[in-house]
Amino acid sequence: MLISGAIILLIFIAVYFFMRGAQFGSMPKGESLKKIQVSPHYRNGQFQNLSNTPQLTEGASFFGILKKFFFEKGAQRIPPAPLPSVRTDLLNLKPDRNILVWFGHSSYFMQIDNRTFLVDPVFSGNASPLRFTTKSFKGTDIYKVPDFPDIDYLIISHDHWDHLDYKTILQLKPKVKRVITGLGTAAHILSWGYDKNRIEERDWNDKIILEDGFILNTVPARHFSGRGFKRNRSIWLSFVLTTPSKNIFIGGDSGYDRHFAEIGNQFGPFDLAILEDGQYNRYWKYIHMNPEETVQAALDLKANKLLPVHWGKFSLSIHSWDEPIIRIKKEAELRDVKLLHPMIGEMADLNINQAFGSWWEGIS
């Protein structure tokens, strides 16, 4: 019993010190904490969704999900071969091009009206505090931080590991002019050495004048947050980006709810909606959309085009790696929604109706 007790104590100590590592970030304090405590969306020590949002569907259990995640067979969650990709020269883009380049999952770069935007970049090769878990698919890590020009606006939707990557954020520091994120998430970025004068931390329903002709509105999503055991101490955001020529919905992770229609009525129509499509499951249906709901959300937003993200790089659910794009392509065709599906690194021109191939087919 003494030996068992000693082992348990050592494990506890190891976990304690591991979770104090820099990659876990920091909890908000000072003025940041005061902003959180007066937020109308912060109650009982946590941020709250607009609708009641259980993390697990009624009847689901944590251990039951773990069993399915580790032992259920059938779905090919990891691609059987490296995914195809294209290397776009981001350092030498013509300034008059309005383009988007997707890097897999929820990371993408935009150049719009001669300004650069980078959203939720994860280039370290995995999306977990444990480097040997949640690894990126082979073929998806073709871009590194030196491949990027200076970033006018780094946008972080929330603090989950597959959206806020410690190593990537550190490496980007010399290139980033301004960071926009949610209340609470800024504490992580500040702890990693960013100047507080370069960071905007906002609640839902805030309007940020970036510069003349460029406006970013923060809007609700239906999700949760947290990099450790404590959850919902920072807020999760989506964004409406208005530039001199474009109106774009930048969606963070979100389950389906009425907020999409409300945002569409207030800010739509949109030239492009970028929405999550992947890592869904009926066991957590409130915090992630299935592909058919993603198409409905695009319609609610009054979007002219839809770019599905949150797939194609990491396996965080038990569906096949290509199921999200297969299902959403079918639904988009049925409902006459224009779908963008570039391969990783392929340049999408936001000024034209561009056709993309079904690059995920035949990978073996």
N, C-alpha and C positions, 0 to 999 in steps of 0.2 A: 504493500500500500504506500509506503514511503517513496518507493521508486516511481510508482504511478503518479503520485502527487507532485513529485519533482518534475516529471515530464510535462504534466499539465501546466505547472507554473512556468516552465521554460517556454512552452508554446505560447502561453498568454503574454509573456514578456516580449517574445519575438514579434508577435502580432502587434502589440502596442507600439513598439519602436518602428516597425515597418510602416504602420499607418500614420506615423508622424513624419514620414518622408516628404520631401519637397513636392513630389508629384501629386500629392493629395491636395495641395493648395492650402488655403487658410479660411477660417470663418470670418465673416464681416465684423467690424468693430468701429468704434468712434462714430463719425458722421454717417458712414455707410449703414451702420446698424440702426441709427436713428431714423434714416430714410425708410428702412425696412419696417420698423416697428409702427410707423404711421401710415403704411400702405393700406388702402382699403381691401387689398387682396391677401393680407397677412393676418391670420387669426389663430389663436391657440398655439402660438410658437411655430407656425408653418404657413407657407404660401398655399392658397386654396384655388382650385379650379372654379370656373363659373358654374359648372354642374357637378353634382356628386360623382366622384370618379374613383371607384375602388381600383387598386393596382391589379388585383386579380378578379376575374369574372366569378360570379356567384357559383359555388360548388367546386372551384378549383383550389388546389392546395400547393404550397411551395414544394413539398417533397414529391408530390405527384408529378409536377412539372420537371423537377430535376431528374426523375426516373425516365421520363420521356426524352428529355434532352440528351442524356448520356447513353441510354440503352435502346431507344426506339430506332428500328431500322426501316429502310424503305426510301425515304427522301434523300436525294444526293445533295447534301448541304454544302459540300465543297466542290468546285468545278473539277472535272477529271483532268483538265489540261490548263496551261496558262491562258489567261484571257487576252484577246487581242487588244492592241492599243495604238495610238498615234501620238507622236511627239510634236506638239505645236511650239514654235519658237516664241515664247511669251516675252522675251527680252527685246524683240524687234518687231513688235506689232505696229502697224500704221495707226497713228493716233485717231484717225477718223473712223476706224472700224468699231462697230458695236457688236461685241462677241461674248460668248460664254464657253468655258472649257470645264468639263466635269472630270473629276479625278476618282470617281467611285465613291459609294456611300453618300454622305452629305457634304462633301468638300467640292467647292467649285470656285472658279475665278471668273470675274466679269470685267470687261472694259466697256464702259458706256459713257458717251459724250466726253471722251478724253479723261475719264477718271477710272481708277482701278479699285475693285472690290474683291475681297477674299472672304469666303464664308466657311466656317467650321472646318478648318484645315487639319487633317490627320495624315502625316507623312512618315510616321515613325515605324510603321510595319505592324502595329497591333493596336487594339482598342481596349486595353485592360491595364491595371496596375501590375499584373504579373506578365512579364515579357514573353513567356512561353504559351500564353493563352490568347484567344481571339486574334489570331494572326490574319493579316491581309491575304487575299487570294493571290496565287502566283500570277505574275504579269500585271498586277495593278499598281505596283510601286515604282512607276517610271519617272515620277517627278520628285525633286527634292527642293528644298528652300532656295539654293543658289539659282534655280531655274526661273525664279520669279523676279519681276521688276519691283520697284518700290510700290507699296500698297497704300493707297490713300485712305481706305477704310477697311479695317478688319472687323468682321461682324461675327459674333459668337451667340448662338441661339440659347444654349444652356450648358451646364457644366458636366454632362455625362462624358465618359471617357471616349466615346466614339464621335464626339463633337468638339471637345476641348482637350487637346493633346499637349502634355507638358513639354516634351522635347521639341515639337514643332513650334510652339509659341515662343520658347526660348530662342530658337534659331531665327525666328522671324523678327525679333526685336529691332535690329538695325534697319529693317526695311519698312516697318509699319509707322505711319504718320498718326493714325487715330484709331482707337478701338471703341466699338459700340457693343454693349452687352447689357444683361439684366441686373437688377439689384441682387447683390450677393455674389454673383459670378465675378464681379470686378475684384473681389478680395483675393481670389486665386491669382489673377493676373498681376495684381499689385505685389503679391508675395514672391512672384517670379521676376521682379525687378523692373517692371514697367513704370514709367513716370505717371503719377496720378493725373497730371494735366493733359495726358494723351488719352485718357479713358473716360467715356460717357457711360454711366450705369443708370438704367432707366426702368421704370415700372411699365405695366401695360398702359396704353392709351396716352403715351407721351409723343410730342412732336419735336423733332430735332432738325433745326435748320443747319445742314452740313455746310453749305455755302450757297452763293447765289444760284438759284435754279435747281438745287439738289436738296430734297427733303426726305427724311426717314421717319416714318411713324411706327411706333411699337404697338403691336396688337396682340390679343390673347391667343394662346394655344391650349390644348388639353393634354397635359402630360404630368411630369414630376421632375425632380432634380436630386442631385447628391452624388458625391464621389466616394463616400464611405458609408458608415452605418446610419448617420444622421441624414434624413431626407427633407427636401422641400424648404431648405433654409435660403435658397436662392430661387429666383423666378425664371420661368421658361417663356421664351418669346417667339413670336413671328414678327415680320417686318413688312411695311409697305414702302418701297423705294420709288420715289418720283424724281425723275431727272428732266432736263429740257426736252427730251424726245421720247422717254419711255416711262411706263408705269408697271412695276414688277412686284409680285407678291413673293417674298422670301419666307417660305414656311419652315418653322422648326418642327421637331417631332410633335405629333398631335393625333389624338383620337378624333373621330368625327363628332361634330356637335353643331349647334346653331350658330356658333361664332363665325363660321365661314360665310354664311348668308349675310350676317350682319356686317362683316367686313366688305363683302361684295357690294352691298347697298350703300355703304359709306364711302368706299374708296374706288370701287370698280367703275368701268371695266378695266381689266388688266391685259397688257400685251402678252404677259407670260406669268404663269403661276408655277412655282417650284415647290413641289409637295412630296412628302414622304410616301414611299411605296415599298415596304419591305420590313422584315423583322416582326411581322404581325402574327397573331395566333388567337384562336377563340378563347384561350385562357386569359388573355390580357387585352380584350377587345376594346376597353375604354381608353387606353393610352396610345394605341397605334391603329391606323386605318388599314383595312384590307384594300386590295386594288380597286374594287368596285366603288368603295367609299371615296377613294382618292379622286376618281373621275367625277363623282357627285360633288365633291368639294370644289373641284375646278369649275364646274357649272355654277355652283353657288357663288363663287367668286367673280363670275362673269369673265372668265379668262379666255383669251383668244387662242392661247397655246398652253400646253402642259408639259413640264419636264419632271418625270418621276425620279426621285433620289432615294437615298437610304437603302440601297441594294447594290449588289455587284462588287463588294469588296470584303465584307465581314459576314460571318454567319452568327447571328444573334437570336435565331429562332430555329424551328424544326422543319420549316418548309424547304423545298429544293432551292438551290441558289438562283435559278432562272425563273422560278414560278412567278415572282412579282411582275416581271416584264411581260411574260406570256399572258397573264391574266389581264393586266392593265391595257395591253395593246388590243386584246379582243374587246374589252369593254369600251375603250375609246372609239374603236371603229363602229360599234353598235350605236353609240350615242353621239357620233359625229364630233368628237373632240380631237383637235389637232395635237398629236403627240410627238414630242422630240425625244429621240433615243440614240444620241451619239455614243460611240464607244469611248472609253476612257482616253482623254487627251485630244479627242477630235473637236475641232473648232465649230461651234454652232453660231452662225451669223444671225443676229437678232433682227436684221432689217429685211430678211427675205423669208419666203416659205421654202425651207430647205428639206430635202429628203434624206433619210438615213437608212442604212441597211440593217437587216435583222442579224447583227453580228454575233449574237449569242447562240444562234442555231448551228448545229453540227460540231460543237466543241466536244472532243472526245480524246 
